[in-house]
């Protein structure tokens, strides 16, 4: 049996439109930094479902810096990054 690699979907809404990226977990931090560099207004992280303390720490730091500069962040199904979250009721 093979298992698909964990994936992360990062979406952002900017004045020029929505930027959407689907990446493996190894690239999630890189994609967060790229979205910040695009000067987007908001970042939504959805569906990663992985646990990696080093990655979480770096992502949390990047997302909090983004929020301090006026950006909005929410996660779907991930509450360990310390941002607003949409959590399932089940």
DSSP file (Angstrom, degrees, kcal/mol; ACC not computed):
  #  RESIDUE AA STRUCTURE BP1 BP2  ACC     N-H-->O    O-->H-N    N-H-->O    O-->H-N    TCO  KAPPA ALPHA  PHI   PSI    X-CA   Y-CA   Z-CA
    1    1 A X              0   0    0      0, 0.0     2,-0.3     0, 0.0     0, 0.0   0.000 360.0 360.0 360.0 136.2    0.0    0.0    0.0
    2    2 A X        -     0   0    0      0, 0.0     2,-0.5     0, 0.0     0, 0.0  -0.824 360.0-146.8-108.2 151.6    1.3    3.5   -0.8
    3    3 A X        -     0   0    0     -2,-0.3     2,-0.1     3,-0.0     3,-0.1  -0.965  18.6-123.2-119.3 129.8    0.4    6.6    1.1
    4    4 A X        -     0   0    0     -2,-0.5     3,-0.1     1,-0.1     2,-0.0  -0.412  37.3-101.8 -67.3 144.3    0.2   10.0   -0.7
    5    5 A X        -     0   0    0      1,-0.1    -1,-0.1    -2,-0.1     2,-0.0  -0.345  44.9 -93.5 -65.0 148.9    2.5   12.7    0.8
    6    6 A X        -     0   0    0     -3,-0.1    19,-1.2     1,-0.0     2,-0.3  -0.346  48.3-156.0 -59.9 143.6    0.8   15.2    3.1
    7    7 A X  E     -A   24   0A   0     40,-0.4     2,-0.4    41,-0.4    17,-0.2  -0.894  11.3-155.3-125.4 153.9   -0.3   18.2    1.1
    8    8 A X  E     -A   23   0A   0     15,-3.1    15,-2.8    -2,-0.3     2,-0.6  -0.988   4.6-155.6-126.9 138.1   -0.9   21.8    2.0
    9    9 A X  E     -AB  22  46A   0     37,-2.4    37,-2.7    -2,-0.4     2,-0.5  -0.964  11.7-171.7-115.1 119.0   -3.1   24.2    0.2
   10   10 A X  E     +AB  21  45A   0     11,-2.2    11,-2.4    -2,-0.6     2,-0.4  -0.938   5.6 179.9-112.2 127.5   -2.3   27.8    0.6
   11   11 A X  E     -AB  20  44A   0     33,-2.3    33,-2.8    -2,-0.5     2,-0.3  -0.954   3.0-176.5-126.1 145.6   -4.7   30.4   -0.8
   12   12 A X  E     -AB  19  43A   0      7,-2.3     7,-2.4    -2,-0.4     2,-0.6  -0.993  18.2-142.5-140.3 149.6   -4.5   34.2   -0.6
   13   13 A X  E     +AB  18  42A   0     29,-0.7    28,-1.3    -2,-0.3    29,-0.6  -0.955  27.1 170.5-112.3 121.4   -6.7   37.0   -1.8
   14   14 A X  E >   -A   17   0A   0      3,-2.6     3,-1.9    -2,-0.6    26,-0.1  -0.793  50.3 -99.5-121.4 167.0   -5.0   40.0   -3.2
   15   15 A X  T 3  S+     0   0    0     -2,-0.3     3,-0.1     1,-0.3    25,-0.0   0.811 124.5  51.6 -56.1 -29.0   -6.4   43.1   -5.0
   16   16 A X  T 3  S-     0   0    0      1,-0.3    -1,-0.3     0, 0.0     2,-0.3   0.503 125.5 -81.1 -88.3  -3.0   -5.4   41.5   -8.3
   17   17 A X  E <   -A   14   0A   0     -3,-1.9    -3,-2.6     2,-0.0     2,-0.4  -0.845  62.5 -39.7 135.9-172.3   -7.1   38.2   -7.6
   18   18 A X  E     -A   13   0A   0     -2,-0.3     2,-0.5    -5,-0.2    -5,-0.2  -0.755  41.1-155.7 -95.5 134.6   -6.7   34.9   -5.7
   19   19 A X  E     -A   12   0A   0     -7,-2.4    -7,-2.3    -2,-0.4     2,-0.4  -0.938  16.3-174.0-105.3 129.4   -3.3   33.1   -5.6
   20   20 A X  E     +A   11   0A   0     -2,-0.5     2,-0.4    -9,-0.2    -9,-0.2  -0.989   7.4 175.6-130.2 132.3   -3.7   29.4   -5.0
   21   21 A X  E     -A   10   0A   0    -11,-2.4   -11,-2.2    -2,-0.4     2,-0.5  -0.996  15.5-161.5-133.9 138.7   -0.9   26.9   -4.5
   22   22 A X  E     +A    9   0A   0     -2,-0.4     2,-0.3   -13,-0.2   -13,-0.2  -0.990  30.2 161.4-118.0 123.5   -1.0   23.2   -3.6
   23   23 A X  E     -A    8   0A   0    -15,-2.8   -15,-3.1    -2,-0.5     2,-0.1  -0.882  41.2-101.7-138.4 163.5    2.3   22.0   -2.2
   24   24 A X  E >   -A    7   0A   0     -2,-0.3     3,-1.9   -17,-0.2     4,-0.5  -0.460  47.4-101.6 -79.0 163.3    3.9   19.2   -0.3
   25   25 A X  G >> S+     0   0    0    -19,-1.2     3,-1.1     1,-0.3     4,-0.5   0.809 119.1  65.8 -60.1 -30.8    4.7   19.8    3.4
   26   26 A X  G 34 S+     0   0    0      1,-0.3    -1,-0.3     2,-0.1     4,-0.2   0.740 107.7  41.1 -62.9 -21.9    8.3   20.4    2.7
   27   27 A X  G <> S+     0   0    0     -3,-1.9     4,-2.5     1,-0.1    -1,-0.3   0.421  86.1  96.6-105.0  -0.2    7.4   23.5    0.7
   28   28 A X  H <> S+     0   0    0     -3,-1.1     4,-2.4    -4,-0.5     5,-0.2   0.924  86.8  46.2 -59.0 -47.4    4.7   24.9    2.9
   29   29 A X  H  X S+     0   0    0     -4,-0.5     4,-2.4     1,-0.2    -1,-0.2   0.907 112.1  52.0 -62.4 -41.7    7.0   27.3    4.7
   30   30 A X  H  > S+     0   0    0     -4,-0.2     4,-2.1     1,-0.2    -1,-0.2   0.902 110.2  48.9 -59.5 -41.8    8.5   28.4    1.4
   31   31 A X  H  X S+     0   0    0     -4,-2.5     4,-2.7     2,-0.2    -2,-0.2   0.885 108.4  53.0 -68.7 -38.0    5.0   29.1    0.0
   32   32 A X  H  X S+     0   0    0     -4,-2.4     4,-2.3     1,-0.2    -2,-0.2   0.947 111.2  47.3 -59.5 -47.2    4.0   31.1    3.1
   33   33 A X  H  X S+     0   0    0     -4,-2.4     4,-2.2     1,-0.2    -2,-0.2   0.873 111.0  51.9 -62.4 -37.5    7.1   33.3    2.6
   34   34 A X  H  X S+     0   0    0     -4,-2.1     4,-1.7     2,-0.2    -1,-0.2   0.926 109.4  48.8 -64.8 -45.0    6.3   33.6   -1.1
   35   35 A X  H  <>S+     0   0    0     -4,-2.7     5,-1.4     1,-0.2     4,-0.3   0.897 111.0  50.5 -62.6 -39.9    2.7   34.8   -0.3
   36   36 A X  H ><5S+     0   0    0     -4,-2.3     3,-1.7     1,-0.2    -1,-0.2   0.918 108.3  52.7 -62.2 -43.1    4.0   37.3    2.2
   37   37 A X  H 3<5S+     0   0    0     -4,-2.2    -1,-0.2     1,-0.3    -2,-0.2   0.817 101.6  59.8 -63.1 -30.6    6.5   38.6   -0.4
   38   38 A X  T 3<5S-     0   0    0     -4,-1.7    -1,-0.3    -5,-0.1    -2,-0.2   0.557 110.5-127.8 -71.2  -7.1    3.5   39.0   -2.8
   39   39 A X  T < 5 +     0   0    0     -3,-1.7    -3,-0.2    -4,-0.3    -2,-0.1   0.894  43.2 176.5  58.4  44.6    2.1   41.4   -0.2
   40   40 A X      < -     0   0    0     -5,-1.4   -26,-0.2     1,-0.1    -1,-0.1  -0.322  34.1-132.1 -71.6 161.3   -1.2   39.6   -0.1
   41   41 A X  S    S+     0   0    0    -28,-1.3    31,-2.2     1,-0.2     2,-0.3   0.742  82.6  15.8 -86.6 -25.4   -3.8   40.8    2.4
   42   42 A X  E     -Bc  13  72A   0    -29,-0.6   -29,-0.7    29,-0.2     2,-0.4  -0.996  57.7-156.3-150.9 150.0   -4.8   37.3    3.7
   43   43 A X  E     -Bc  12  73A   0     29,-2.4    31,-2.0    -2,-0.3     2,-0.5  -0.998   5.6-166.8-128.8 132.4   -3.5   33.8    3.8
   44   44 A X  E     -Bc  11  74A   0    -33,-2.8   -33,-2.3    -2,-0.4     2,-0.6  -0.985   5.8-161.2-117.5 123.5   -5.6   30.7    4.4
   45   45 A X  E     +Bc  10  75A   0     29,-2.2    31,-2.8    -2,-0.5     2,-0.4  -0.920  19.4 179.3-105.0 122.5   -3.8   27.4    5.2
   46   46 A X  E     -Bc   9  76A   0    -37,-2.7   -37,-2.4    -2,-0.6    31,-0.1  -0.979  46.4  -4.1-132.0 134.2   -5.9   24.4    4.5
   47   47 A X        +     0   0    0     29,-1.3   -40,-0.4    -2,-0.4    -1,-0.1   0.582  69.5 132.0  79.2  15.0   -5.6   20.7    4.7
   48   48 A X        +     0   0    0     28,-0.2   -41,-0.4   -39,-0.1     3,-0.1   0.993  28.9 178.7 -63.6 -59.7   -2.0   20.0    5.7
   49   49 A X        +     0   0    0      1,-0.2     2,-0.3   -43,-0.1    -1,-0.1   0.710  35.3 122.7  67.6  21.3   -2.7   17.6    8.5
   50   50 A X        -     0   0    0    -43,-0.1     2,-0.5     2,-0.1    -1,-0.2  -0.774  51.9-145.2-113.2 161.3    1.0   17.0    9.4
   51   51 A X        +     0   0    0     -2,-0.3     2,-0.3    -3,-0.1     0, 0.0  -0.962  32.6 147.8-128.9 114.2    2.9   17.5   12.6
   52   52 A X     >  -     0   0    0     -2,-0.5     4,-3.1     1,-0.1     5,-0.3  -0.848  32.2-155.2-145.3 103.4    6.5   18.6   12.5
   53   53 A X  H  > S+     0   0    0     -2,-0.3     4,-2.3     1,-0.2     5,-0.2   0.844  94.5  48.9 -52.7 -40.6    7.5   20.8   15.4
   54   54 A X  H  > S+     0   0    0      2,-0.2     4,-2.1     1,-0.2    -1,-0.2   0.935 114.7  44.5 -66.1 -45.0   10.3   22.5   13.5
   55   55 A X  H  > S+     0   0    0      1,-0.2     4,-2.9     2,-0.2     5,-0.2   0.910 113.5  51.2 -65.2 -41.8    8.1   23.4   10.6
   56   56 A X  H  X S+     0   0    0     -4,-3.1     4,-3.0     1,-0.2     5,-0.2   0.914 109.4  50.7 -61.9 -42.6    5.3   24.5   12.9
   57   57 A X  H  X S+     0   0    0     -4,-2.3     4,-2.2    -5,-0.3    -1,-0.2   0.927 114.2  43.1 -62.0 -46.6    7.6   26.8   14.8
   58   58 A X  H  X S+     0   0    0     -4,-2.1     4,-2.4     2,-0.2    -2,-0.2   0.920 116.4  47.3 -66.2 -44.0    8.9   28.4   11.6
   59   59 A X  H  X S+     0   0    0     -4,-2.9     4,-2.9     2,-0.2     5,-0.2   0.914 111.5  51.3 -63.9 -42.4    5.5   28.7   10.0
   60   60 A X  H  X S+     0   0    0     -4,-3.0     4,-2.5    -5,-0.2     5,-0.2   0.921 110.8  48.6 -60.7 -44.6    4.0   30.1   13.3
   61   61 A X  H  X S+     0   0    0     -4,-2.2     4,-2.1    -5,-0.2    -2,-0.2   0.923 113.7  46.4 -62.0 -45.4    6.7   32.7   13.4
   62   62 A X  H  X S+     0   0    0     -4,-2.4     4,-2.1     1,-0.2    -2,-0.2   0.917 114.2  47.3 -64.0 -43.9    6.2   33.7    9.8
   63   63 A X  H  X S+     0   0    0     -4,-2.9     4,-2.2     2,-0.2    -2,-0.2   0.880 111.4  50.3 -68.3 -37.7    2.5   33.9   10.1
   64   64 A X  H  X S+     0   0    0     -4,-2.5     4,-2.4    -5,-0.2    -1,-0.2   0.888 110.0  50.4 -67.5 -38.4    2.6   35.9   13.3
   65   65 A X  H  X S+     0   0    0     -4,-2.1     4,-1.4    -5,-0.2    -2,-0.2   0.905 109.9  51.5 -63.2 -40.6    5.0   38.4   11.7
   66   66 A X  H  <>S+     0   0    0     -4,-2.1     5,-2.4     1,-0.2    -2,-0.2   0.911 110.5  48.5 -60.9 -43.8    2.6   38.7    8.7
   67   67 A X  H ><5S+     0   0    0     -4,-2.2     3,-2.0     1,-0.2    -2,-0.2   0.905 107.0  55.2 -64.7 -41.6   -0.3   39.4   11.1
   68   68 A X  H 3<5S+     0   0    0     -4,-2.4    -1,-0.2     1,-0.3    -2,-0.2   0.807 104.6  55.0 -61.7 -28.7    1.7   42.0   13.0
   69   69 A X  T 3<5S-     0   0    0     -4,-1.4    -1,-0.3    -3,-0.2    -2,-0.2   0.379 133.1 -90.4 -86.5   5.5    2.2   43.8    9.7
   70   70 A X  T < 5S+     0   0    0     -3,-2.0    -3,-0.2     1,-0.3    -2,-0.1   0.373  83.0 134.2 106.5  -4.1   -1.5   43.9    9.1
   71   71 A X      < -     0   0    0     -5,-2.4     2,-0.4    -6,-0.2    -1,-0.3  -0.381  49.2-130.0 -76.5 157.6   -2.1   40.6    7.2
   72   72 A X  E     -c   42   0A   0    -31,-2.2   -29,-2.4    -2,-0.1     2,-0.4  -0.878  23.8-173.2-108.6 141.8   -4.9   38.3    8.1
   73   73 A X  E     +c   43   0A   0     -2,-0.4    11,-0.9   -31,-0.2     2,-0.3  -0.998   9.7 166.8-135.6 136.8   -4.4   34.5    8.6
   74   74 A X  E     -cd  44  84A   0    -31,-2.0   -29,-2.2    -2,-0.4     2,-0.3  -0.986  16.7-152.6-141.9 153.8   -6.7   31.6    9.1
   75   75 A X  E     -cd  45  85A   0      9,-2.1    11,-2.8    -2,-0.3     2,-0.6  -0.923  11.4-138.2-122.5 150.4   -6.2   27.9    9.1
   76   76 A X  E    S-cd  46  86A   0    -31,-2.8   -29,-1.3    -2,-0.3   -28,-0.2  -0.936  87.2 -12.4-111.0 112.8   -8.7   25.2    8.2
   77   77 A X  S    S+     0   0    0      9,-2.6     2,-0.5    -2,-0.6    -1,-0.1   0.512 113.1  97.9  80.6   5.5   -8.4   22.2   10.5
   78   78 A X        +     0   0    0    -33,-0.2     3,-0.2     8,-0.2     5,-0.2  -0.951  34.1 162.7-128.6 112.1   -5.1   23.2   12.1
   79   79 A X    >   +     0   0    0     -2,-0.5     3,-0.9     1,-0.1    -1,-0.1   0.443  58.2  84.1-107.8  -0.2   -5.2   25.0   15.4
   80   80 A X  T 3  S+     0   0    0      1,-0.2    -1,-0.1     2,-0.1   -20,-0.1   0.459  75.5  72.4 -83.9  -0.8   -1.6   24.6   16.5
   81   81 A X  T 3  S-     0   0    0     -3,-0.2    -1,-0.2     2,-0.1     3,-0.1   0.482 103.6-120.6 -92.1  -2.9   -0.3   27.6   14.5
   82   82 A X  S <  S+     0   0    0     -3,-0.9     2,-0.2     1,-0.2    -2,-0.1   0.826  73.4 112.3  72.5  31.4   -1.9   30.1   16.9
   83   83 A X  S    S-     0   0    0     -5,-0.2    -1,-0.2     1,-0.1    -9,-0.1  -0.696  80.3 -66.3-121.4 176.6   -4.1   31.8   14.3
   84   84 A X  E     -d   74   0A   0    -11,-0.9    -9,-2.1    -2,-0.2     2,-0.4  -0.363  61.2-163.1 -58.4 147.2   -7.8   32.0   13.7
   85   85 A X  E     -d   75   0A   0    -11,-0.2     2,-0.6    -8,-0.1    -9,-0.2  -0.994  27.9-144.1-142.6 145.2   -9.1   28.6   12.7
   86   86 A X  E     -d   76   0A   0    -11,-2.8    -9,-2.6    -2,-0.4     2,-0.4  -0.950  32.6-172.1-101.6 115.7  -12.1   26.9   11.1
   87   87 A X        -     0   0    0     -2,-0.6    -2,-0.0   -11,-0.2   -11,-0.0  -0.907  22.7-117.7-115.5 137.8  -12.5   23.6   12.9
   88   88 A X        -     0   0    0     -2,-0.4    -1,-0.0     1,-0.1   -11,-0.0  -0.334  15.9-133.9 -67.0 153.2  -14.9   20.8   12.0
   89   89 A X              0   0    0      1,-0.2    -1,-0.1    -2,-0.0    -2,-0.0   0.624 360.0 360.0 -82.4 -13.8  -17.6   19.9   14.5
   90   90 A X              0   0    0      0, 0.0    -1,-0.2     0, 0.0    -2,-0.0   0.445 360.0 360.0 -90.9 360.0  -16.9   16.2   14.2
